[in-house]
Amino acid sequence: MVYKYKGEDYLLHLVDTPGHVDFRAEVSRSYASCGGAILLVDASQGVQAQTVANFFLAFAQGLHLIPIINKVDLPSADVSRALEQIKTSFELDVENAVLVSAKTGLNVEAVLPAVIEKIPAPVGDAAKPLRLLLVDSWYSTYKGVILLVRIFDGTIKAGDQITSFATGLKYFVGEVGIMYPDQTPQKSLRAGQLGYIYFNPGMKRSQEAKVGDTYTTVGSEFLVEALPGFEEPKSMVFVAAYPVDQGDYGHLEDSINQIVLNDRSVTLQKEYSEALGAGWRLGFLGTLHCSVFEDRLRQEHGASIIITPPTVPFKVVWSNGKEEIVRNPAEFPDGDIVRARVAELQEPYVSVTITMPEEYLGKVIELCEGNRGEQTELQFFTATQVILKYDLPLAQLVDDFFGKLKGVSKGYASLDYEEAEFRRSNIVKLQLLVNKIPVDAVSRVVHTSQAERLGRQWVTKFKGHVDRQMFEVVIQATAGKRIVARETLKPFRKDVLQKLHASDLSRRRKLLEKQKEGRKKLRAVGNIAIDQKAFQGFLAK
């Protein structure tokens, strides 16, 4: 936008960032494109875990920060507490903090003047070879992938040929421009500016546009150094998705591909289940990312899908020293293979930061300890607010840990996490067997301390969704070689004694024994038929 201040026009490039931890890589790339940031704190809630995490990301990038307190009009607003938290937690000067209410418009006009006065103009040399940072991208049906870029050095215009440092691919620039607020074409973009570019011929695959990548003109690759901090997005949560009706497979495939066009961080792999048919294994940055993707499939595309519970990757260290990341629980080694060929099993841990009022500290610690957490830090940053840090297994975090945290803290706790490391763990594959045959769609890697409890839950829940058969159905949960839970579904039984009235006991026993023999024969040749609705009901949240 162009903003007039004290008689001069200023061109401001404003970048909005997602606040959730799942999109940390996108947030850090957005920060890299900026010269400063607005630190927005809710006057009624105070500093939250996400505020702390995003502050340190911005601080590491060397950004100039402007504290702004919002919602000062609310009856529950405590402005002095919010300012004190900012001062003690971040050591920022709060004398010039802007107090606003976006709802009523109070003091909103003071925000942009504060930005102009406190955040310096971008630096860069237009005479140097081109060096630009890819901040974001989206897909256009007519133009292909459109890139949002920050120019650090040099100038770019239509007709230039540029190359990517990450992929090595070359493109001819078709158009450049700025977002004002929609795409407004310009003759060129020069050092310090942030704008959009697309190519001619267009970039067809959104996977080629890697956020954080550096581009330069062809021939300048050895004159320009790549901008630091680029890393590929890593999927940390995996689910399997199947159509409810296999006849809808084509429609669901088109729907998934359309969403993936604008979301390059989703990993996609086809897989097949004996129980649920053809489907996909999808990888996401986190549980919120997964939930948003699922909601878009259902609401925007009208898809009817079965989604398995989220799982995380595990590391297998083999006896010969080779390491392997296992993303699908069905491929996790179990039983004799673990004893004979596996040296060590590891699971991912994350560093979790939780902020909450002091009165909920006991319940939150109890929740973290119950989820195999290890406390690393406990800090009071005001008299009533606590920052609690734990190392938690990622598998526990994706198992609705956030929902449980909101429950024990009545919604007052906030959570942020960052990836830590793989650690040695006593984990095992939990499987569901129906008449001794594994159900491939229902398997999960769990800690041995939780295997029995989860196994009992599984067999009880699955029994409630399976129809009775003409013969006995045995439902078991196994952890490795050990059966940890069992339920038996009794067969339909004809009353063979119905016609007998005054007969002797031996006659009754003979008929019952004959019926039992028939049941054995039927069980030996019978093949259990489980309706797909049973799996839908079992996998439903």
C-alpha positions in Angstrom: 0.0 0.0 0.0 1.0 3.6 -0.4 0.7 5.7 2.8 1.0 9.5 3.0 2.8 10.7 6.1 4.0 14.2 6.8 3.6 15.1 3.1 5.6 12.2 1.7 4.4 9.0 0.1 5.7 5.7 1.6 5.4 2.3 -0.1 4.6 -0.3 2.6 4.8 -4.0 2.0 2.7 -5.7 4.7 3.1 -9.5 5.2 0.6 -11.4 7.4 2.0 -14.6 9.0 0.2 -17.6 10.3 0.5 -17.8 14.1 0.3 -21.6 14.5 3.4 -23.6 15.3 2.7 -26.1 12.4 3.7 -23.3 9.9 6.9 -22.2 11.7 8.9 -22.5 8.5 6.6 -20.2 6.6 6.7 -17.7 9.5 10.5 -17.6 9.6 10.6 -17.1 5.8 8.1 -14.2 6.1 10.3 -12.7 8.8 13.3 -13.0 6.5 11.5 -10.8 3.9 10.8 -8.0 6.4 12.7 -5.3 8.1 10.4 -5.2 11.2 7.4 -6.7 12.9 4.4 -5.8 14.9 4.3 -7.7 18.2 0.5 -7.9 18.9 -0.6 -8.9 22.4 -4.2 -9.3 23.5 -4.9 -7.0 26.5 -7.3 -9.6 28.1 -5.1 -12.7 27.5 -1.6 -11.3 27.9 1.5 -13.0 26.4 0.8 -16.5 25.0 3.1 -19.4 24.1 2.9 -18.5 20.4 3.9 -14.9 21.2 7.0 -16.2 23.0 8.0 -18.5 20.1 7.4 -16.0 17.4 9.2 -13.3 19.3 12.4 -15.4 19.4 12.0 -16.2 15.7 11.8 -12.5 14.9 14.6 -11.6 17.3 16.9 -14.2 15.7 16.2 -12.5 12.3 17.3 -9.1 13.8 13.9 -7.4 13.2 12.8 -4.1 14.7 9.8 -4.9 16.9 6.8 -2.5 17.7 4.7 -3.7 20.7 1.0 -3.1 20.2 -1.7 -4.0 22.7 -5.1 -4.8 21.2 -8.6 -5.2 22.6 -8.1 -2.5 25.2 -11.9 -1.8 25.1 -12.8 -5.1 26.7 -14.0 -5.1 30.3 -11.5 -7.8 31.1 -8.6 -6.0 29.5 -5.5 -5.5 31.8 -3.2 -3.2 29.8 -0.7 -2.7 32.6 -0.3 -6.5 33.0 0.3 -7.0 29.3 2.9 -4.2 29.1 4.7 -5.6 32.2 4.8 -9.1 30.6 6.3 -7.7 27.3 8.9 -5.7 29.3 9.9 -8.7 31.6 9.7 -11.5 29.0 11.2 -9.7 25.9 13.1 -6.7 27.5 11.3 -4.4 25.0 10.8 -0.7 25.7 7.0 -0.4 26.3 6.9 3.4 26.7 6.1 3.8 23.0 3.7 0.8 22.8 0.5 1.6 20.8 -2.8 0.8 22.6 -5.5 0.0 20.1 -9.0 -1.5 19.7 -9.5 -3.0 16.3 -13.2 -3.4 17.1 -13.9 0.3 17.9 -11.1 1.8 15.8 -9.5 3.4 18.9 -5.9 4.6 18.1 -5.7 2.4 14.9 -4.5 5.4 13.0 -1.3 5.5 15.1 -0.1 2.1 14.0 1.3 2.9 10.5 3.1 6.2 11.6 4.8 4.0 14.3 5.9 1.6 11.6 7.3 4.4 9.4 9.2 6.0 12.3 10.6 2.9 14.0 11.3 0.4 11.2 14.2 1.4 8.8 13.8 1.4 5.1 15.1 -1.7 3.4 18.7 -1.8 2.2 20.0 -3.3 -1.1 22.0 -2.5 -4.1 20.1 -2.4 -7.5 23.5 -2.4 -9.3 24.5 -5.8 -8.0 23.5 -9.2 -9.5 20.0 -10.2 -8.8 19.3 -12.0 -5.5 15.7 -12.7 -4.4 14.0 -14.7 -1.7 10.9 -16.8 -2.4 8.4 -15.9 0.4 5.2 -17.7 -0.7 3.5 -19.1 -3.8 0.0 -20.0 -5.0 -1.4 -21.6 -8.1 -3.3 -19.9 -10.9 -5.2 -21.9 -13.5 -4.1 -19.5 -16.3 -0.6 -18.4 -15.2 0.7 -21.4 -13.4 2.5 -20.9 -10.1 2.8 -17.3 -9.0 5.7 -16.4 -6.6 5.7 -13.8 -3.9 9.3 -12.6 -3.6 11.6 -10.1 -1.8 14.4 -8.5 -3.9 17.6 -8.2 -1.8 19.9 -7.1 -4.6 19.6 -6.3 -8.3 16.6 -5.7 -10.5 14.1 -8.1 -12.2 11.9 -7.4 -15.1 9.8 -9.3 -17.7 12.0 -11.3 -20.1 14.8 -12.0 -17.7 15.9 -15.7 -17.3 16.4 -16.7 -13.7 17.4 -19.9 -11.9 16.6 -21.6 -8.6 19.4 -22.4 -6.2 17.4 -25.3 -4.6 16.2 -27.1 -7.8 18.6 -25.7 -10.5 15.6 -25.2 -12.9 15.6 -22.1 -15.2 12.6 -19.9 -16.1 11.8 -16.9 -18.2 10.0 -14.1 -16.3 6.6 -13.3 -17.8 5.4 -10.5 -15.6 6.5 -8.7 -12.4 4.4 -6.5 -10.1 3.3 -5.5 -6.6 0.3 -6.5 -4.5 -1.7 -3.2 -4.4 -3.7 -5.0 -2.9 -4.3 -7.1 -5.9 -1.7 -8.0 -8.6 -0.6 -4.7 -10.1 2.0 -5.1 -13.0 5.2 -3.0 -12.9 8.0 -2.5 -15.4 10.5 -3.9 -12.9 11.1 -4.8 -9.2 14.3 -3.5 -7.6 16.3 -4.1 -4.4 14.2 -3.6 -1.3 10.9 -4.3 -2.9 8.5 -7.1 -2.3 6.2 -8.2 -5.1 5.0 -11.1 -7.3 6.4 -12.7 -10.4 5.2 -15.4 -12.8 6.9 -17.2 -15.7 6.2 -17.6 -19.4 6.0 -20.5 -20.0 4.5 -20.9 -16.5 5.7 -23.0 -13.6 3.4 -26.0 -13.7 4.2 -27.8 -10.4 3.9 -26.0 -7.1 6.5 -28.5 -5.6 9.1 -26.5 -7.7 8.4 -23.4 -5.7 10.2 -24.0 -2.4 9.6 -21.4 0.3 12.9 -19.9 1.4 14.7 -20.6 -2.0 17.0 -18.1 -3.6 16.8 -17.1 -7.2 19.3 -15.2 -9.4 19.7 -14.4 -13.1 21.3 -17.2 -15.3 25.0 -16.6 -15.4 25.2 -15.0 -11.9 25.1 -18.3 -9.9 28.7 -18.1 -8.9 28.6 -14.4 -8.1 25.7 -14.6 -5.7 25.5 -16.4 -2.3 22.3 -18.2 -1.4 20.3 -16.6 1.4 20.6 -18.6 4.7 17.9 -20.6 6.4 16.4 -22.6 3.5 15.1 -26.0 4.5 12.7 -28.5 3.0 9.3 -28.7 4.8 9.3 -32.0 6.8 6.1 -33.9 7.3 5.6 -34.8 11.0 2.1 -36.3 11.1 0.8 -39.0 8.8 -2.7 -40.3 8.1 -4.3 -42.7 5.6 -7.3 -41.5 3.7 -9.8 -43.8 1.9 -13.1 -43.1 0.0 -16.2 -44.4 1.8 -17.3 -45.8 -1.6 -14.5 -47.0 -3.9 -16.6 -45.7 -6.8 -15.7 -42.2 -5.6 -11.9 -42.9 -5.8 -11.5 -40.8 -9.0 -13.4 -37.8 -7.6 -11.4 -37.9 -4.3 -8.1 -38.1 -6.2 -9.0 -35.0 -8.3 -10.0 -33.2 -5.0 -6.7 -34.1 -3.3 -4.7 -33.0 -6.3 -6.5 -29.6 -6.5 -5.8 -28.8 -2.8 -2.1 -30.0 -3.1 -1.6 -27.5 -6.0 -1.7 -24.7 -3.4 -0.2 -26.6 -0.5 3.3 -27.9 -1.5 4.1 -29.1 2.1 1.6 -32.1 1.8 3.3 -35.4 0.9 1.2 -37.8 -1.1 1.6 -41.6 -1.6 -0.9 -44.1 -2.9 -1.5 -47.2 -0.8 -3.9 -50.2 -0.6 -5.7 -51.7 2.3 -7.4 -55.2 2.2 -10.1 -53.8 4.5 -10.7 -50.3 3.1 -9.5 -50.6 -0.5 -7.4 -48.1 -2.5 -6.4 -44.9 -0.7 -3.5 -42.5 0.1 -1.0 -41.9 2.8 -0.8 -38.2 3.4 2.0 -36.4 5.3 1.4 -33.0 7.1 3.4 -30.4 9.1 1.2 -31.0 12.2 -2.3 -31.8 13.5 -3.8 -28.4 12.6 -2.5 -28.7 9.0 -4.1 -32.2 8.8 -7.4 -31.0 10.2 -7.6 -28.0 7.8 -6.8 -30.3 4.8 -9.6 -32.8 5.9 -12.1 -29.9 6.4 -11.4 -28.6 2.9 -11.9 -32.0 1.4 -15.3 -32.4 3.1 -16.6 -28.8 2.7 -15.2 -27.5 -0.6 -15.2 -30.8 -2.5 -18.0 -32.7 -0.8 -15.7 -35.7 -0.3 -16.9 -38.7 1.8 -13.7 -40.1 3.3 -12.4 -42.3 6.1 -9.3 -40.9 7.9 -7.2 -43.1 10.1 -5.8 -41.6 13.4 -2.6 -39.5 13.0 0.7 -41.3 13.4 4.3 -40.0 13.5 7.5 -41.2 11.9 9.8 -43.6 13.8 13.4 -44.5 13.4 14.7 -48.1 13.2 18.4 -48.7 13.7 19.3 -52.1 12.2 22.0 -54.3 13.6 24.2 -53.6 10.6 24.2 -49.9 11.5 21.7 -48.8 8.8 19.0 -46.3 9.8 15.5 -46.2 8.4 12.6 -43.8 8.9 9.2 -45.7 9.1 6.2 -43.5 8.3 3.6 -46.3 7.9 2.8 -48.4 11.0 2.0 -51.4 8.8 5.7 -51.4 7.7 7.1 -51.2 11.3 9.1 -54.3 12.2 7.6 -56.6 14.9 8.1 -59.9 16.7 11.0 -62.0 15.5 12.4 -59.3 13.2 12.9 -56.9 16.1 14.7 -59.5 18.2 16.9 -60.8 15.4 17.8 -57.7 13.3 17.0 -54.4 15.1 19.6 -52.8 17.3 17.4 -49.8 18.5 14.0 -48.3 18.1 13.6 -44.5 18.4 10.7 -42.0 18.4 10.6 -38.3 17.8 10.5 -35.9 20.8 9.4 -32.2 20.7 10.2 -29.3 23.1 6.9 -27.9 24.3 6.3 -24.5 25.8 3.1 -24.0 27.8 2.0 -20.6 29.3 -0.9 -20.6 31.8 -2.3 -19.0 34.9 -0.5 -20.3 38.1 -3.7 -21.9 39.4 -3.7 -24.6 36.7 0.0 -25.5 37.1 -0.6 -28.7 39.1 -3.1 -30.2 36.6 -1.0 -29.3 33.6 2.1 -30.9 35.1 0.0 -34.0 35.9 -1.2 -34.1 32.2 2.4 -33.8 30.9 3.8 -36.4 33.2 0.9 -38.7 32.2 1.9 -38.3 28.6 5.5 -39.4 29.3 6.9 -35.8 29.4 10.2 -34.7 30.9 10.2 -31.3 32.6 13.0 -29.0 31.5 12.1 -25.6 32.8 9.5 -23.8 35.1 9.5 -20.1 35.2 7.1 -17.4 36.6 7.2 -14.4 34.3 4.7 -12.5 36.4 3.2 -13.2 39.8 0.3 -15.2 38.3 1.6 -16.4 34.9 3.8 -19.4 34.4 5.9 -20.7 31.5 6.4 -24.5 31.6 8.7 -26.3 29.3 8.6 -30.1 28.7 10.1 -32.6 26.3 7.2 -34.7 25.0 7.0 -37.6 22.6 5.5 -36.3 19.3 3.1 -39.4 19.3 1.5 -38.1 22.6 1.2 -34.6 21.2 -0.7 -35.6 18.1 -3.1 -37.7 20.3 -5.3 -34.7 21.0 -2.9 -33.4 23.7 -4.0 -29.8 22.8 -7.6 -30.6 23.5 -6.8 -32.3 26.8 -4.7 -29.2 27.8 -7.6 -26.9 27.0 -9.8 -29.1 29.1 -7.6 -29.1 32.3 -6.9 -25.4 32.0 -10.5 -24.3 31.1 -9.1 -22.8 27.9 -6.5 -20.5 29.6 -3.3 -22.4 28.6 -1.6 -21.9 25.3 0.9 -24.3 23.7 3.8 -24.0 21.3 6.4 -26.6 20.3 9.5 -27.1 18.2 11.1 -30.3 16.9 13.8 -31.7 19.2 15.3 -35.1 18.3 14.8 -38.8 18.0 15.3 -40.7 21.3 15.6 -44.4 22.1 12.2 -45.7 23.2 10.5 -49.0 24.2 7.9 -49.0 21.4 5.9 -51.8 19.8 3.4 -52.2 17.0 -0.2 -52.7 18.2 -2.4 -54.6 15.8 -6.0 -55.7 15.6 -6.7 -59.3 14.7 -10.1 -60.7 13.6 -10.1 -64.5 13.8 -6.3 -64.4 13.9 -6.0 -62.4 10.7 -4.5 -58.8 11.0 -6.6 -55.9 9.9 -4.1 -53.9 8.0 -5.9 -50.5 8.2 -5.9 -50.6 12.0 -2.3 -50.7 13.3 -0.4 -48.2 15.4 3.1 -47.9 17.0 2.7 -47.2 20.7 4.8 -47.2 23.9 4.7 -50.6 25.7 3.2 -48.9 28.8 0.1 -48.0 26.8 -0.3 -51.2 24.7 -2.7 -53.0 27.1 -5.0 -49.9 27.8 -5.2 -49.1 24.1 -5.7 -52.7 23.1 -8.7 -53.1 25.5 -10.2 -49.9 24.1 -9.7 -51.2 20.5 -11.3 -54.6 20.9 -14.3 -53.2 22.9 -15.0 -50.5 20.4 -14.5 -52.8 17.4 -16.8 -55.4 18.8 -19.6 -52.8 19.0 -19.4 -52.2 15.3 -19.1 -55.8 14.0 -22.3 -57.7 13.1 -22.8 -61.2 14.5 -21.9 -64.1 12.2 -23.0 -67.7 11.8 -19.9 -68.7 13.7 -17.8 -67.3 16.6 -15.7 -64.1 15.9 -12.6 -63.6 18.0 -11.3 -60.0 18.1 -7.8 -59.6 19.6 -5.2 -56.8 20.0 -1.6 -57.9 19.8 1.6 -56.0 20.8 4.5 -57.7 19.1 3.9 -61.4 19.8 1.8 -60.8 22.9 -2.0 -60.8 23.0 -3.0 -57.9 25.2 -6.8 -57.9 24.9 -9.6 -60.1 23.5 -13.3 -60.0 22.9 -15.5 -62.7 21.6 -18.6 -62.2 19.4 -21.1 -65.0 20.0 -22.6 -66.7 16.9 -26.2 -66.8 15.9 -27.5 -70.1 17.5 -30.6 -72.1 16.5 -32.5 -73.5 19.4 -32.1 -77.2 18.7 -34.0 -78.2 21.9 -37.1 -76.4 20.8 -39.0 -79.6 19.7 -38.0 -81.6 22.8 -40.3 -81.5 25.8 -40.1 -84.5 28.0 -36.9 -86.1 26.5 -34.1 -87.4 28.7 -30.9 -85.5 29.3 -28.7 -87.7 27.1 -30.9 -86.8 24.0 -30.5 -83.1 24.7 -26.7 -83.4 25.2 -26.5 -85.4 21.9 -28.2 -82.6 19.9 -26.1 -79.9 21.5 -22.9 -81.8 20.8 -24.0 -82.3 17.2 -24.6 -78.5 16.9 -21.1 -77.8 18.4 -19.4 -80.1 15.8 -21.2 -78.2 13.0 -20.0 -74.9 14.4 -16.4 -76.2 14.4 -16.7 -77.2 10.8 -18.3 -73.9 9.8 -15.6 -71.9 11.6 -12.9 -73.9 9.7 -14.3 -73.1 6.3 -16.2 -69.9 7.0 -14.7 -66.5 5.9 -15.7 -63.6 8.1 -17.4 -60.7 6.2 -17.0 -57.4 8.0 -19.0 -54.5 6.6 -17.0 -51.4 5.8 -19.4 -49.4 8.1 -17.7 -51.2 10.9 -14.3 -49.7 10.0 -15.9 -46.3 9.5 -17.5 -46.4 12.9 -14.3 -47.7 14.6 -12.1 -45.0 12.9 -14.6 -42.2 13.5 -13.4 -39.6 16.0 
